[in-house]
Amino acid sequence: MTTTWRRLHSGALLAALVISACFAAAVAAQDELEAEAEVLPPGTVTFKDTETRTVAGSEIARAFSYTWPAEVAAVPALVRRFTADRAALLAEQKVDFSEGLSLADPEGCFGCNRDLARDWAVIADTSRFLVLSGSLYVYSGGAHGNTGFDALVWDRKARKAFESSKMFRSEAALQAALGAPWCAALRAERAERLGEEASAIMDEDDIFPCPPIENLQIYPASSDGQRFDRIDLLAGQYVAGSYAEGVYEVTLPVTPEVLAAVKPRYRAAFTLGK
């Protein structure tokens, strides 16, 4: 198989994957969001703001939602932080929506619908630390929306919030500790989703090479609610694969190498995983 043929075959394969999976992925994502909205845990705080305009006989809509769990509602500092974030995002969306409508032509306002959903969820809750995963879905016209992710840690002792990567000595230390097992797990998951041949072609042609740990979201996680014994890694859309592939999530145990990468002041919060 020549290199030229392989690259052409690879490009065609990716195009087919995107076309065949795009609509199915969008429908599945919407169904999942609606299902989750119906079974929110007790104490969850949800704020919604919607607006509908009629342009050239068609309804143009703006939808906004912001949600955080009961564990966040119990921390006034986090409530203040997220309330300010919510206000800023809503104000920005309203301006964007109005600007789009102002450019509408007599035939309608194509691509003017706006949707934003900001959701926070608990990854781990120990006596000292609350680890949160934040997702931000934004649709601003086009074939589909996009979702970004955050990893936030609330330190009850220090009474401050910070990115989870700050618990580790450096990006290089994390890469040395997690890089190889992360790439092996990603390769296996990609082969499971796309098939061995597609995965091999992508690896060979570096269409979507294994991203470094610094490009991922890092979530210290706990199996017993006492100490962190595993690390959840998340690669968002386009980070490790095409949009149609979706998000990649991998869980790895805390190893001696991971412990060595943790900053001394946080090391007591971690333990070896099984």
N, C-alpha and C positions, 0 to 999 in steps of 0.2 A: 504494500500500500504506500503510494508516494506521499510526501509531505503535503503537496498541493491538494491532492485528492482528500487527504485526511482533514485539512482545514476546511475545504468546501463541505465535506460531509458533516463536520462539527458544526459549522454555521447553520446548515440546513436542519440539523437535529435540534439545535437550540430554538430556531424559529418555530419549528413544529411543536416543541414543548410549550413555548409561550402561547401560541395560538390555541392549542387544544386545552390548555389549563387555565387560561386567563379568566374566562367567564365562570368556570366551575369554582375557581379559587375565590372570586369576588362574591358569588352566591353563598359559598360555604362560610366565608368570613362574616357576611351579614347575618346569616342564620345563627352563627355562634354568638355574635354580639347580642342578638335579640334573645337568645336562650339565657345568656348570662344575666341580662337585664331583668328577667322574670324571677330569678332566684338569688337576688342579692342578699348577702348575710345580714343578720340583725345589726343595727348600729351603723350601717353604711350610709354615708352622706352623699347625695346626688343632687346636682344643680343642673337645670336645663333651661335653655333659652332658644326659642324658635321664632322665625319670621317668614311670612309668605307675601310675595308681591305678584301681581298679574301683569305680564308684559306680552302685548300682541296676542291676547287670548290664552296665553300659557302661564301656568303657575311656576314661579321661581322661588325656591325655598332656601332658607338658611337654618341649619340645625347645630346646636352647641350643647355639649354635656361635659360635666367635670365631676368625677367620683373619687372618694377616698374611703377606706375601711374604718371600722370602729376603733382600731388600734391607733390610727392617726387622729381621730376625733378626740381621743383622750390626751393628746399632747398639744397644749395651746400654741406652742411655738411653731409646730408643724402646720396647725390650722391657719395661723397667720400667714405663714409662708405660702401655702397652697391657695389661700384666698386671694392674695396679691397676684399670684401667677394666673389664677382664674380670671381675675378682672382684666389683666393685661391681654390675655389671649382673646377674651370676648371682645374687648375694644378693638383689637386688631382685626378680628374677623368681621365686625360690623363695618369698619372702614373699607375693607376689601370688598365686601358684598355691595356696598353703596357705589363704590367706584366701578365695579363691573356693570351694575344696572345703568349707570350714567352713560355707558358706552353702547348700550343696546341699540340695535337698529329696528326699523319698523316691522321687520319680520319676526323679531324675537330676540332673546338674549341667550344664545347658545354658550354653554360652558359657564353660566353664571351661578349655578347652584353651589352652595358651600356647606361643608360638613366638617365638624371638628369634635373629637372625643378624647378627653384626657382622663386616664384611669390609673389609679395607684392600687397596688396589691401587696400583701405581706408575703415575703419569701421566708423570713425567719424572725422569731421573736424570743430573745433570751432575756435574762434578768437585766442585762446592761444594754443590749443592742436591739434595735428594730431595723430589719433590712427590708427595703421596699423596692419594688419594680414599678417603674412608671412607663406607660405607653401613651403615645400621642398619635392619633390617626387624623390626617388632614386630607380632605378632598377639595380641590379648587378648580375643577374642570378637567376634562381629559378622560382617558380610558379607565383610570382607576386612581384611588387615593394612595397615600403612602403612610407607613407607620414607623415612628422612631421610638427608641427605648432609653430609659435612664436607670441607673442603679444608685440608690440613695441609702445611707446609713444614718440612723438617729442614735446618738450616744447619750444615754440617760445620765451617765455620770458626769460627762463634760457639758451636757445640755447644748449640744450642737449637732448640726447635720453636715454630712460631707459625702463626696463620691466614694463608692466602695473601694476604688483603686488606691485610695489614700491609706488603706490599712496595710499596704505592701511596700516593701523597700524601694522598688523601682520597676519600671516596665521590663527592663532586661532580666531582673530576677524572676518575674512572673513568666516571661517567655521561656526561660530556662527550665522552670518547674512544670509548666503546663503545655508548652508548645507542642511537643511530640505527641502526648496522649490526645490532645485536642485535635490535631490533624488526622490522627488515626481514626478517631471516633467520627469526625466529619466525613472522612472518605467512606467509611462503612455506611453512614446514614445516607450519603448521596447515592451510593450504589443501590441501597434499598429503595430509594425513591425513583431513581432514573434508570436503573439497570447497570450492570457491570460495564458494558461497552461504552455507554455515554459517560459514565464516571471516569473511565480510563482515558477517553479522548480528551476530556476536560483537563485532567491532570497533566497529560502529555503536552497539550497545546497551551497550558496556562491561561485558559479563558477565564476561569475563576480559581486562581491559586488559593491555597489555604491561607486565610488572613491571619495576621499576627494577633496575639492576645490583646494588644493595645487597641485594636479595632472592635473588640467585643465588649459586651456588658458583663460584668463580673458580680455574681451574687453569692456571698458566703451563706451557706445553708446548714441547717441542723436537723438531725434525725430524732433528737431527744429533747430539743428545746433548751438545752443547757449550754453546749458549746458547738462551734462550727466544725463539722466533720466532713463536709463535702463542699465543692464549688460548682455552682451552676454557671455555665457559659452560654451566652446568647448572641447569635449573629443575625442582625436584622436584614431586611430586604436589600438586595444588591451587595451585601457585605461578603457573603460566601457563595452566592449563586444568583440566578436570574429572579425576577419578580415572581414568575410562575412557580419556582421552587419553594417560595415562602421563607419562613424563619427557621433557622437551625438552632436547636437547644441541646446541649450536652452536659451531663453531670459527671464530675470526676471526684474521686475521694481525696481527702487531704492526706498528702504523703509527707515524709520527712523533708523532701525538697520544697514542698509548698510551705511547710512550717518555717523553713529557713528563709523563705521570701517574705514572711510576715514581719512587720515592724515589731521590735521588742515590746513596746507598750501595749500591743494588742495580742501578743502571742498566747497569753493565758486564756483568751477567748476561743482558741482553736484546739483541736485534738485530732489525732490520727483517725482517718476513716477506715472502714472495713471494705 
